[in-house]
Amino acid sequence: AGVNEISIGQVLNIPDRNSLPPLPVMQDKLKETVKNSPPKPSTPTSTKTSTGSSYTIKKGDNLLKIASAHSITYEALVKVNKGVDPKKIQPGQVLKIPAKN
């Protein structure tokens, strides 16, 4: 997983509130990060079919996020993608997205 990604079961270290830099410093770092981030593509990576659509996984995606973005349940997404290990999805992998009822 990349620096900005977390995975299921990963242990996170939460710093003590007193050890964090003052808020203005954090805001400057956030602005710098946003400024240096590449623009997100404006076109979706989903393609529609009569039985639903497909979605190409991007860096930082997880099944819950993908399901939410397509207004379906996590369970429905897992059900139509039998054999896909939710903990091992990779950018470039294509998932089936079920049609909404």
Backbone torsions as a table, in degrees:
resi	resn	phi	psi	omega
1	ALA	NA	143.8	179.0
2	GLY	-73.6	176.9	-177.0
3	VAL	-59.5	-37.7	-175.9
4	ASN	-97.5	14.7	-179.3
5	GLU	-114.3	145.3	172.8
6	ILE	-122.6	156.2	179.3
7	SER	-127.8	161.8	-179.3
8	ILE	-60.6	132.0	178.3
9	GLY	86.6	-7.0	179.7
10	GLN	-70.3	139.4	178.0
11	VAL	-90.6	128.5	179.7
12	LEU	-107.2	139.1	175.0
13	ASN	-95.7	122.6	-179.5
14	ILE	-105.2	117.5	-177.2
15	PRO	-69.8	154.5	174.6
16	ASP	-64.9	138.5	-177.5
17	ARG	-54.5	-34.4	-178.6
18	ASN	-72.6	-16.5	-178.3
19	SER	-92.9	-3.2	179.8
20	LEU	-81.2	148.7	176.0
21	PRO	-67.5	161.1	178.7
22	PRO	-58.4	152.7	-175.8
23	LEU	-52.7	-44.2	179.7
24	PRO	-56.8	-36.5	178.3
25	VAL	-64.7	-44.0	179.3
26	MET	-63.5	-40.1	179.3
27	GLN	-64.1	-40.3	177.9
28	ASP	-63.3	-41.6	178.8
29	LYS	-63.9	-40.1	178.9
30	LEU	-64.1	-44.8	179.0
31	LYS	-60.6	-41.9	179.8
32	GLU	-64.2	-42.1	179.5
33	THR	-63.1	-46.3	-179.6
34	VAL	-63.9	-42.3	-178.9
35	LYS	-62.9	-37.7	-176.6
36	ASN	-88.7	-4.7	-179.8
37	SER	-77.5	140.1	177.3
38	PRO	-67.5	148.9	179.2
39	PRO	-65.4	145.5	179.3
40	LYS	-78.0	142.4	178.7
41	PRO	-64.5	142.7	-177.4
42	SER	-85.9	-12.8	-179.5
43	THR	-95.8	136.6	179.1
44	PRO	-68.9	157.1	177.9
45	THR	-102.8	25.9	177.7
46	SER	-104.8	146.6	172.9
47	THR	-126.9	136.6	-176.3
48	LYS	-89.9	145.7	171.1
49	THR	-133.5	174.9	-178.4
50	SER	-67.6	-23.3	-179.7
51	THR	-102.9	7.9	-177.9
52	GLY	142.6	-142.0	179.3
53	SER	-150.8	178.7	175.3
54	SER	-122.8	159.6	-178.3
55	TYR	-140.6	131.1	176.7
56	THR	-93.4	121.8	-176.8
57	ILE	-65.0	136.1	176.1
58	LYS	-110.2	162.5	177.7
59	LYS	-57.7	132.5	178.9
60	GLY	93.8	-8.6	179.4
61	ASP	-73.9	154.4	167.6
62	ASN	-143.0	164.1	-173.5
63	LEU	-63.2	-35.1	178.9
64	LEU	-64.4	-44.1	178.9
65	LYS	-63.4	-43.2	-180.0
66	ILE	-65.0	-44.7	179.5
67	ALA	-60.9	-45.8	-179.7
68	SER	-61.4	-42.7	-179.2
69	ALA	-64.3	-25.3	-179.9
70	HIS	-103.3	10.2	178.1
71	SER	55.3	42.5	175.0
72	ILE	-128.2	169.0	179.2
73	THR	-84.8	154.9	175.0
74	TYR	-56.7	-43.2	-178.3
75	GLU	-61.0	-41.5	179.7
76	ALA	-64.8	-39.0	179.6
77	LEU	-65.3	-44.7	179.4
78	VAL	-64.5	-39.9	-176.7
79	LYS	-61.7	-41.7	-178.0
80	VAL	-82.4	-8.1	179.3
81	ASN	-116.5	52.3	179.5
82	LYS	-56.7	138.6	179.8
83	GLY	90.7	-7.4	177.4
84	VAL	-91.2	122.0	178.3
85	ASP	-83.9	112.8	-178.0
86	PRO	-55.9	-25.4	-178.6
87	LYS	-83.8	-9.9	-174.8
88	LYS	-124.5	25.8	177.7
89	ILE	-70.3	149.1	-175.1
90	GLN	-129.7	146.3	173.5
91	PRO	-55.1	138.1	-178.2
92	GLY	95.3	-19.8	178.3
93	GLN	-69.8	141.8	-178.2
94	VAL	-105.3	130.0	177.8
95	LEU	-110.2	150.3	170.7
96	LYS	-83.6	137.3	176.5
97	ILE	-114.0	117.3	-178.9
98	PRO	-65.9	150.9	175.9
99	ALA	-67.7	144.5	176.8
100	LYS	-77.2	141.9	179.5
101	ASN	-83.4	NA	NA
